[in-house]
């Protein structure tokens, strides 16, 4: 065989292998607009978009060898300008597609500004990515698909159904399944509705849902137990967990805010994390261009269907609050987030802060979450912690929470320690989901500044439950509450102030035994107080509703 034919054969074989690999990767992607075909033919490395949105990426054999020798790829290698004007999303997506194919990390150019317009294109990240000091300008003023993430951090591992499991029990220690390795299990029963919301955003609830981790033998991680009885299962899925960590570092992202009508049409132009064992570190996100109206955001960092995710040394931005007409036909302010966590376990936010004032109520609270377990704030300065449709175990430590404070419903241990809370209460048990916490609340070594120092009748624990609404589950207050070394800064207060209360008035209508609850609310059994002091000098009271809390045992130790 001549040298010329030998070289042609090598190029042909390389092109064939790359196309086959790319088509396999393409077949695993959900969105047809994310399809990318990679070839390695002679000529220049180039990226072109077809009429159907499919990217055609040709990488010259010479460049393939160069990139693999260098051990990484850059956005400029695939044509990104980084000038802040040219839309670079195709080049960015192509870079990651090639990197994913060859297992190479991606490095942005320090000092570059990558403009990302409204085209529907998602860059899939499956390798370590260093955004460095590069800027990313995400323009949401004209968007083809508001639900298309800009980046998705994903896995090559694919979910599969567990057809043989037909029921589960709360705190069950093992499922009857042999698995390829550790898996994230998501289970639903569409025939049971829970979290049937009450109030201005009322709804008919969500399908009964649980999410937990098992090892290859089906043993459930006892730190994130099964929390519901499933008499029937309509869907149960196992997602293998990537055990090798993936790192996303750096990046200075700015969202040019949408100017859409103010209604519940959430924008999800974000970084979606859908892979386990991910570290995000040193990222910054800012928002510009907000006016007197706009649609809400679902979270710039959107973490879901995964476990073991840490967001560290990251700066975020609260979004401006807009109003619309809610499900009850009355005006409501819309939740809008820079952080969202849904169906995720073991998610930690460490040394995170935000660009705007955590006590400015023109900006909505920064986090929203649903169906989670083991959430952590550590050394954070943020406007809000929030668990909507339940969290099992949550910890806030060494942190400062702003005007929206700590909002939660769920189970297990809710621990607040070494922190300053500047909201209307230390913990608000969300009334729209029954003010339920089935477990224990511990508040230790904290400072509470009610309403950020504005005159108010302070209460440590806020909530409401009339006992007349079916939320789809029995509602509980924390069975035991321990409050230790708490300083209440209530120096400014109304003239009629009688001192801070442990509990707000959870049901003003319940004044005597004649009140009948259709769905009884299970009240706290015990409160343990150790070294609780007030700036006002007024003693801590139980509640403005002594009848409702008449059976609570309060033990006070100095």
C-alpha positions as CSV (number, residue, x, y, z in Angstrom):
1,X,0.0,0.0,0.0
2,X,1.4,3.4,-1.0
3,X,2.0,6.1,1.7
4,X,-0.7,8.2,0.1
5,X,-3.3,5.4,0.4
6,X,-2.1,4.6,3.9
7,X,-2.8,8.2,5.0
8,X,-6.2,8.3,3.2
9,X,-7.1,5.0,4.9
10,X,-6.2,6.5,8.3
11,X,-8.3,9.6,7.7
12,X,-11.2,7.6,6.5
13,X,-11.1,5.3,9.5
14,X,-10.8,8.3,11.9
15,X,-13.7,10.1,10.2
16,X,-15.8,6.9,10.4
17,X,-15.0,6.4,14.1
18,X,-15.7,10.0,15.0
19,X,-19.1,10.0,13.1
20,X,-20.2,6.8,14.8
21,X,-19.2,8.1,18.2
22,X,-20.9,11.4,17.6
23,X,-24.1,9.7,16.4
24,X,-24.1,7.5,19.5
25,X,-23.8,10.5,21.7
26,X,-26.5,12.3,19.7
27,X,-28.9,9.4,20.2
28,X,-28.6,9.8,24.0
29,X,-29.6,13.5,23.9
30,X,-33.3,14.4,24.4
31,X,-33.6,17.6,22.4
32,X,-33.2,17.2,18.6
33,X,-31.9,20.7,18.4
34,X,-28.9,19.6,20.4
35,X,-27.8,17.1,17.8
36,X,-24.3,17.4,16.7
37,X,-22.4,15.5,14.0
38,X,-18.6,15.5,14.3
39,X,-16.4,14.5,11.4
40,X,-12.6,14.5,10.9
41,X,-12.1,15.2,7.3
42,X,-9.2,17.0,5.6
43,X,-9.6,20.7,5.4
44,X,-10.3,23.3,8.0
45,X,-11.9,22.9,11.4
46,X,-15.3,24.5,11.0
47,X,-18.7,24.6,12.6
48,X,-21.9,25.1,10.5
49,X,-25.6,24.9,11.5
50,X,-28.1,23.2,9.3
51,X,-31.7,24.3,8.6
52,X,-33.0,21.9,11.2
53,X,-30.7,23.2,13.9
54,X,-28.3,20.4,13.7
55,X,-24.6,21.3,14.0
56,X,-22.1,20.0,11.6
57,X,-18.6,20.0,13.1
58,X,-15.6,19.1,11.1
59,X,-12.3,18.8,12.9
60,X,-9.2,18.4,10.7
61,X,-7.1,15.3,11.5
62,X,-4.2,17.6,12.3
63,X,-6.3,19.6,14.8
64,X,-7.6,16.4,16.4
65,X,-4.0,15.3,17.1
66,X,-3.1,18.8,18.3
67,X,-6.1,19.1,20.7
68,X,-5.4,15.6,22.1
69,X,-1.7,16.4,22.6
70,X,-2.6,19.6,24.3
71,X,-4.9,17.7,26.6
72,X,-7.7,20.3,26.4
73,X,-9.8,22.4,24.0
74,X,-10.7,26.1,23.9
75,X,-13.8,27.8,22.5
76,X,-11.6,29.7,20.0
77,X,-10.4,26.4,18.6
78,X,-14.0,26.0,17.2
79,X,-14.4,29.6,16.0
80,X,-15.6,31.5,19.0
81,X,-14.8,35.2,18.7
82,X,-15.1,36.2,22.3
83,X,-15.7,39.9,21.2
84,X,-19.0,40.4,23.2
85,X,-20.9,41.0,19.9
86,X,-20.7,37.8,17.8
87,X,-23.1,35.0,18.9
88,X,-20.7,32.3,20.1
89,X,-23.2,29.6,21.2
90,X,-22.6,27.3,18.2
91,X,-18.8,27.4,18.7
92,X,-19.3,26.8,22.5
93,X,-21.6,23.8,21.9
94,X,-19.3,22.4,19.3
95,X,-16.3,22.7,21.6
96,X,-18.1,20.8,24.4
97,X,-19.3,18.1,21.9
98,X,-15.8,17.4,20.7
99,X,-14.4,17.5,24.3
100,X,-17.1,15.0,25.4
101,X,-16.2,12.7,22.6
102,X,-12.6,12.6,23.5
103,X,-12.8,13.1,27.3
104,X,-10.9,16.4,27.2
105,X,-11.4,19.4,29.6
106,X,-12.5,22.7,28.2
107,X,-10.9,26.1,28.9
108,X,-12.4,29.5,28.1
109,X,-10.0,32.3,27.1
110,X,-9.3,34.7,30.0
111,X,-10.4,38.2,29.1
112,X,-12.9,37.0,26.4
113,X,-16.5,38.0,26.4
114,X,-18.8,35.4,24.8
115,X,-22.1,36.7,23.7
116,X,-25.0,34.2,23.7
117,X,-28.1,35.3,21.9
118,X,-31.6,33.9,21.9
119,X,-31.0,30.9,19.6
120,X,-32.2,27.6,20.9
121,X,-28.9,25.8,21.5
122,X,-27.6,24.0,24.6
123,X,-24.0,23.2,25.2
124,X,-23.7,19.8,26.9
125,X,-20.9,19.6,29.5
126,X,-19.6,16.2,30.3
127,X,-15.9,17.0,31.1
128,X,-14.2,19.4,33.5
129,X,-14.7,23.0,32.4
130,X,-12.7,26.1,33.4
131,X,-14.5,29.3,32.5
132,X,-11.7,31.2,34.2
133,X,-12.1,35.0,34.1
134,X,-14.0,34.9,30.8
135,X,-17.3,36.8,30.6
136,X,-20.5,35.3,29.3
137,X,-23.3,37.7,28.2
138,X,-26.6,35.9,28.0
139,X,-29.2,38.0,26.1
140,X,-32.8,37.0,27.0
141,X,-34.5,39.9,25.2
142,X,-35.4,37.7,22.2
143,X,-35.4,34.0,23.0
144,X,-36.5,31.2,20.8
145,X,-37.1,28.8,23.7
146,X,-37.2,30.1,27.2
147,X,-36.9,26.5,28.5
148,X,-33.7,25.7,26.7
149,X,-30.7,25.8,29.1
150,X,-27.5,27.5,27.9
151,X,-25.4,24.8,29.5
152,X,-26.4,21.3,30.8
153,X,-24.0,19.4,32.9
154,X,-24.9,15.8,32.1
155,X,-23.8,12.2,32.2
156,X,-23.2,9.5,29.7
157,X,-25.0,7.1,32.0
158,X,-28.6,6.6,31.2
159,X,-31.7,5.9,33.4
160,X,-33.6,2.7,33.3
161,X,-36.9,1.4,34.7
162,X,-37.2,-1.0,37.7
163,X,-40.3,-2.8,36.6
164,X,-40.3,-5.5,39.4
165,X,-40.7,-3.1,42.4
166,X,-44.4,-2.4,43.0
167,X,-44.4,-0.9,46.6
168,X,-42.2,0.8,49.1
169,X,-42.4,1.5,52.9
170,X,-41.2,4.5,54.8
171,X,-37.6,3.9,56.2
172,X,-37.3,0.7,54.1
173,X,-33.7,-0.3,54.2
174,X,-33.3,-2.1,50.9
175,X,-35.0,-2.5,47.6
176,X,-35.1,-5.8,45.7
177,X,-32.8,-4.9,42.8
178,X,-29.4,-5.7,41.6
179,X,-27.8,-2.7,40.0
180,X,-24.7,-1.8,37.9
181,X,-23.5,0.4,40.7
182,X,-24.8,3.2,43.0
183,X,-28.0,4.7,41.6
184,X,-30.4,7.5,42.2
185,X,-33.9,6.1,42.5
186,X,-36.9,8.3,41.7
187,X,-40.3,6.9,42.5
188,X,-43.8,8.2,41.9
189,X,-47.4,7.2,42.5
190,X,-49.6,9.3,40.2
191,X,-52.7,8.0,42.0
192,X,-51.9,9.8,45.2
193,X,-51.7,13.6,45.4
194,X,-49.6,15.5,48.0
195,X,-48.5,19.1,48.5
196,X,-52.1,20.2,47.6
197,X,-51.3,23.9,47.8
198,X,-53.4,26.3,49.8
199,X,-53.8,30.1,49.3
200,X,-53.4,32.5,46.3
201,X,-51.3,30.0,44.4
202,X,-53.6,27.0,45.2
203,X,-53.4,23.9,43.1
204,X,-54.4,20.2,43.0
205,X,-51.1,18.9,44.3
206,X,-48.3,16.8,42.9
207,X,-47.9,13.1,42.4
208,X,-46.5,11.3,45.5
209,X,-42.7,11.5,44.9
210,X,-39.6,10.2,46.6
211,X,-35.9,10.2,45.6
212,X,-33.1,8.3,47.3
213,X,-29.7,6.7,46.7
214,X,-29.0,2.9,46.8
215,X,-25.8,1.0,46.3
216,X,-25.3,-1.8,43.7
217,X,-27.1,-4.3,46.1
218,X,-30.1,-2.0,46.5
219,X,-29.2,-0.9,50.1
220,X,-30.7,2.6,50.8
221,X,-28.4,5.3,52.1
222,X,-29.8,5.7,55.6
223,X,-28.7,9.4,55.6
224,X,-31.4,10.1,53.0
225,X,-34.1,7.6,53.8
226,X,-37.4,6.8,52.0
227,X,-39.9,9.1,53.6
228,X,-43.3,7.9,52.2
229,X,-45.3,4.7,52.1
230,X,-45.9,3.7,48.5
231,X,-48.9,1.3,48.3
232,X,-48.6,1.5,44.5
233,X,-45.9,2.7,42.1
234,X,-46.7,4.2,38.7
235,X,-43.1,4.9,37.8
236,X,-39.7,4.0,39.3
237,X,-36.5,4.9,37.6
238,X,-32.8,4.2,38.4
239,X,-30.2,6.6,37.3
240,X,-26.6,5.3,37.6
241,X,-24.4,7.8,39.6
242,X,-21.1,9.1,38.1
243,X,-18.6,8.4,40.8
244,X,-15.8,10.5,39.2
245,X,-16.2,14.2,40.2
246,X,-16.7,16.8,37.5
247,X,-15.6,20.4,38.1
248,X,-17.0,23.6,36.7
249,X,-14.8,26.6,37.7
250,X,-14.8,30.3,37.2
251,X,-16.9,32.3,34.8
252,X,-18.5,35.8,35.0
253,X,-22.0,35.4,33.7
254,X,-24.4,38.3,33.1
255,X,-28.1,37.8,32.1
256,X,-29.7,40.6,30.1
257,X,-33.2,40.1,31.6
258,X,-36.2,39.3,29.5
259,X,-38.9,41.9,29.0
260,X,-41.8,39.5,28.6
261,X,-45.3,39.9,30.2
262,X,-45.3,39.4,33.9
263,X,-46.9,36.0,34.2
264,X,-45.9,32.4,35.2
265,X,-43.8,31.8,32.0
266,X,-40.5,30.9,33.7
267,X,-37.3,31.5,31.9
268,X,-34.7,28.7,32.3
269,X,-31.7,30.1,30.4
270,X,-29.3,28.7,32.8
271,X,-26.7,26.2,33.8
272,X,-28.6,23.0,34.5
273,X,-26.8,20.4,36.6
274,X,-28.2,16.9,35.9
275,X,-25.2,14.8,36.9
276,X,-24.1,13.6,40.3
277,X,-20.7,14.5,42.0
278,X,-20.3,18.0,40.6
279,X,-18.4,20.9,42.1
280,X,-19.2,24.5,40.9
281,X,-16.6,26.9,42.2
282,X,-15.8,30.6,41.7
283,X,-18.7,31.3,39.4
284,X,-20.4,34.8,39.3
285,X,-23.8,35.6,38.0
286,X,-25.3,39.1,37.6
287,X,-28.5,40.4,36.1
288,X,-29.0,43.6,34.1
289,X,-31.8,45.2,32.2
290,X,-34.7,44.6,34.6
291,X,-37.5,47.1,34.1
292,X,-41.0,47.5,35.5
293,X,-42.2,44.2,34.2
294,X,-40.8,40.8,33.2
295,X,-41.3,37.0,33.4
296,X,-39.8,35.2,36.4
297,X,-36.7,33.0,36.3
298,X,-36.4,29.4,37.4
299,X,-32.8,29.6,38.6
300,X,-29.5,30.3,36.9
301,X,-28.0,27.4,38.7
302,X,-30.7,24.7,38.3
303,X,-29.7,21.5,40.2
304,X,-32.0,18.4,39.7
305,X,-32.1,14.7,39.4
306,X,-28.7,14.2,41.0
307,X,-26.8,13.9,44.2
308,X,-23.6,15.1,45.8
309,X,-23.4,18.6,44.3
310,X,-21.5,21.5,45.9
311,X,-21.6,25.2,44.9
312,X,-18.7,27.0,46.4
313,X,-17.2,30.5,46.5
314,X,-20.0,31.7,44.2
315,X,-21.6,35.1,43.8
316,X,-25.3,35.2,42.7
317,X,-28.0,37.8,42.1
318,X,-31.6,38.1,43.3
319,X,-34.2,38.9,40.7
320,X,-36.6,41.8,40.8
321,X,-40.1,40.8,42.1
322,X,-43.0,41.1,39.7
323,X,-46.7,40.5,40.2
324,X,-49.4,38.7,38.3
325,X,-52.9,37.2,38.9
326,X,-52.6,33.9,40.8
327,X,-54.7,30.7,40.6
328,X,-57.2,32.2,43.1
329,X,-57.9,35.1,40.8
330,X,-56.1,37.6,43.0
331,X,-52.8,39.5,42.6
332,X,-49.7,37.6,43.8
333,X,-46.0,38.3,43.7
334,X,-44.2,35.7,41.6
335,X,-41.3,33.6,42.9
336,X,-38.2,34.2,40.8
337,X,-34.9,32.5,41.6
338,X,-31.2,32.5,40.9
339,X,-30.8,29.1,42.6
340,X,-33.2,26.1,42.2
341,X,-32.9,22.6,43.5
342,X,-35.4,19.9,42.5
343,X,-35.4,16.2,43.2
344,X,-31.8,16.3,44.4
345,X,-29.9,15.0,47.4
346,X,-26.8,16.1,49.3
347,X,-26.6,19.6,47.8
348,X,-24.3,22.1,49.6
349,X,-23.9,25.8,49.1
350,X,-20.6,26.9,50.7
351,X,-19.3,30.5,51.0
352,X,-21.9,31.9,48.6
353,X,-23.3,35.4,48.5
354,X,-25.3,37.7,46.3
355,X,-24.6,41.0,44.6
356,X,-27.7,42.8,45.9
357,X,-28.8,43.7,49.4
358,X,-30.2,40.6,51.1
359,X,-32.6,42.8,53.0
360,X,-34.1,44.6,50.0
361,X,-37.6,43.2,49.5
362,X,-37.8,44.5,45.9
363,X,-35.8,41.4,45.1
364,X,-37.2,37.9,45.6
365,X,-35.5,35.3,47.7
366,X,-32.7,33.6,46.0
367,X,-33.4,29.9,46.4
368,X,-36.4,27.6,45.7
369,X,-36.4,23.8,46.1
370,X,-38.7,20.8,45.9
371,X,-38.4,17.1,46.7
372,X,-34.9,17.3,48.2
373,X,-32.9,15.8,51.0
374,X,-29.9,17.0,52.9
375,X,-29.6,20.6,51.8
376,X,-26.8,22.8,53.4
377,X,-25.9,26.5,53.6
378,X,-22.5,27.0,55.2
379,X,-20.8,30.4,55.4
380,X,-23.5,31.9,53.1
381,X,-24.9,35.5,53.0
382,X,-28.2,35.1,51.1
383,X,-31.7,36.5,51.2
384,X,-33.5,33.2,51.6
385,X,-33.5,29.5,52.2
386,X,-36.6,27.8,51.0
387,X,-38.1,24.3,50.7
388,X,-41.4,24.3,48.9
389,X,-42.5,20.7,48.4
390,X,-40.5,19.2,51.2
391,X,-36.9,18.7,52.3
392,X,-35.7,15.8,54.4
393,X,-33.0,17.3,56.7
394,X,-31.6,20.8,56.2
395,X,-28.8,22.7,57.8
396,X,-28.0,26.4,57.9
397,X,-24.7,27.2,59.7
398,X,-22.3,30.1,59.9
399,X,-24.6,32.1,57.6
400,X,-26.6,35.3,57.4
401,X,-30.2,35.1,56.0
402,X,-31.9,38.2,54.8
403,X,-35.5,39.5,54.5
404,X,-37.1,36.2,53.5
405,X,-35.3,34.2,56.1
406,X,-35.7,30.4,56.4
407,X,-38.8,28.9,54.8
408,X,-39.3,25.2,55.0
409,X,-41.6,22.2,55.3
410,X,-40.4,18.7,55.5
411,X,-39.1,15.9,57.7
412,X,-36.0,15.0,59.8
413,X,-33.7,17.5,61.4
414,X,-33.8,21.2,60.6
415,X,-30.7,22.7,62.2
416,X,-29.9,26.4,62.4
417,X,-26.6,27.2,64.1
418,X,-24.0,30.0,64.4
419,X,-26.1,32.1,62.1
420,X,-27.9,35.5,62.0
421,X,-31.5,35.6,60.8
422,X,-32.9,38.9,59.7
423,X,-36.4,37.8,58.5
424,X,-39.8,38.1,60.2
425,X,-39.1,34.8,62.0
426,X,-36.2,32.4,62.5
427,X,-38.1,29.7,60.7
428,X,-41.3,30.1,58.7
429,X,-43.1,26.8,58.3
430,X,-44.8,27.4,54.9
431,X,-48.6,27.8,55.4
432,X,-49.3,27.0,51.7
433,X,-48.1,23.5,52.4
434,X,-49.6,23.0,55.9
435,X,-46.7,24.4,58.0
436,X,-45.6,20.9,58.4
437,X,-42.2,19.6,59.8
438,X,-42.3,16.0,60.9
439,X,-39.2,15.8,63.0
440,X,-37.0,18.1,65.1
441,X,-35.9,21.7,65.0
442,X,-32.6,22.9,66.6
443,X,-31.6,26.5,66.8
444,X,-28.2,27.0,68.4
445,X,-25.7,29.9,68.9
446,X,-27.8,32.3,66.7
447,X,-28.8,35.9,66.5
448,X,-32.3,36.8,65.5
449,X,-33.0,40.4,64.2
450,X,-36.8,40.5,63.7
451,X,-37.7,42.1,60.4
452,X,-34.1,43.4,60.0
453,X,-34.6,45.7,63.0
454,X,-38.0,47.2,62.1
455,X,-40.6,47.6,64.8
456,X,-42.5,44.3,64.9
457,X,-44.1,41.8,67.2
458,X,-41.4,39.1,67.0
459,X,-42.1,35.4,66.9
460,X,-39.4,32.7,66.5
461,X,-41.5,30.2,64.5
462,X,-44.1,31.3,62.0
463,X,-46.9,29.4,60.2
464,X,-50.6,28.8,59.8
465,X,-52.8,25.8,59.6
466,X,-56.6,26.0,60.1
467,X,-57.0,22.2,60.1
468,X,-59.6,22.6,57.4
469,X,-57.5,21.9,54.3
470,X,-56.4,18.5,53.0
471,X,-52.7,18.9,52.0
472,X,-52.5,15.2,51.1
473,X,-50.6,14.2,54.3
474,X,-50.9,14.7,58.0
475,X,-49.4,18.0,59.1
476,X,-47.0,18.2,62.0
477,X,-45.2,20.9,63.9
478,X,-41.6,19.9,65.0
479,X,-42.1,17.3,67.7
480,X,-39.2,18.8,69.7
481,X,-37.7,22.2,69.5
482,X,-34.4,23.0,71.1
483,X,-33.3,26.7,71.3
484,X,-29.8,27.2,72.8
485,X,-27.7,30.4,73.1
486,X,-30.1,32.7,71.2
487,X,-29.9,36.5,71.2
488,X,-33.1,38.2,70.1
489,X,-32.3,41.8,68.9
490,X,-35.8,43.3,69.5
491,X,-34.8,46.6,70.9
492,X,-37.1,48.4,68.4
493,X,-40.6,47.2,68.8
494,X,-44.2,48.6,69.0
495,X,-45.5,50.2,72.2
496,X,-47.9,47.3,72.7
497,X,-45.1,44.7,72.4
498,X,-45.4,42.0,75.1
499,X,-42.1,40.3,74.2
500,X,-41.1,37.7,71.6
501,X,-43.2,34.6,71.2
502,X,-41.9,31.1,70.5
503,X,-44.9,30.5,68.2
504,X,-46.9,32.9,66.2
505,X,-50.7,32.5,66.3
506,X,-51.0,29.5,63.9
507,X,-54.8,29.5,64.0
508,X,-56.6,32.5,65.4
509,X,-60.0,30.7,65.2
510,X,-58.8,28.0,67.6
511,X,-59.7,29.7,70.9
512,X,-61.3,26.9,72.8
513,X,-62.2,23.2,72.6
514,X,-65.3,23.9,70.5
515,X,-63.1,24.4,67.4
516,X,-63.1,21.3,65.3
517,X,-60.3,20.4,62.8
518,X,-61.2,18.3,59.8
519,X,-57.5,17.5,59.3
520,X,-55.9,17.7,62.8
521,X,-52.6,19.5,63.1
522,X,-50.1,17.7,65.3
523,X,-48.7,20.2,67.8
524,X,-45.2,20.3,69.2
525,X,-44.7,18.2,72.3
526,X,-41.6,19.8,73.9
527,X,-39.6,23.1,73.7
528,X,-36.2,23.2,75.4
529,X,-34.8,26.7,76.1
530,X,-31.2,27.4,77.1
531,X,-29.8,30.9,77.5
532,X,-32.3,32.9,75.4
533,X,-31.8,36.6,75.8
534,X,-33.6,39.7,74.4
535,X,-32.4,43.2,73.7
536,X,-35.8,44.5,74.9
537,X,-35.5,42.9,78.3
538,X,-38.9,41.3,77.8
539,X,-39.3,37.6,78.5
540,X,-39.9,35.0,75.8
541,X,-43.6,33.9,75.7
542,X,-45.1,30.8,74.2
543,X,-47.7,32.4,71.9
544,X,-50.6,34.8,71.5
545,X,-52.7,31.7,71.3
546,X,-52.1,30.0,74.6
547,X,-55.0,27.6,74.1
548,X,-53.6,26.1,70.9
549,X,-50.2,25.5,72.6
550,X,-51.5,24.6,76.0
551,X,-50.1,21.1,75.9
552,X,-46.6,22.1,74.9
553,X,-44.0,21.3,77.6
554,X,-41.6,24.2,77.8
555,X,-38.3,23.6,79.8
556,X,-36.2,26.7,80.4
557,X,-32.6,26.3,81.6
558,X,-30.2,29.2,82.1
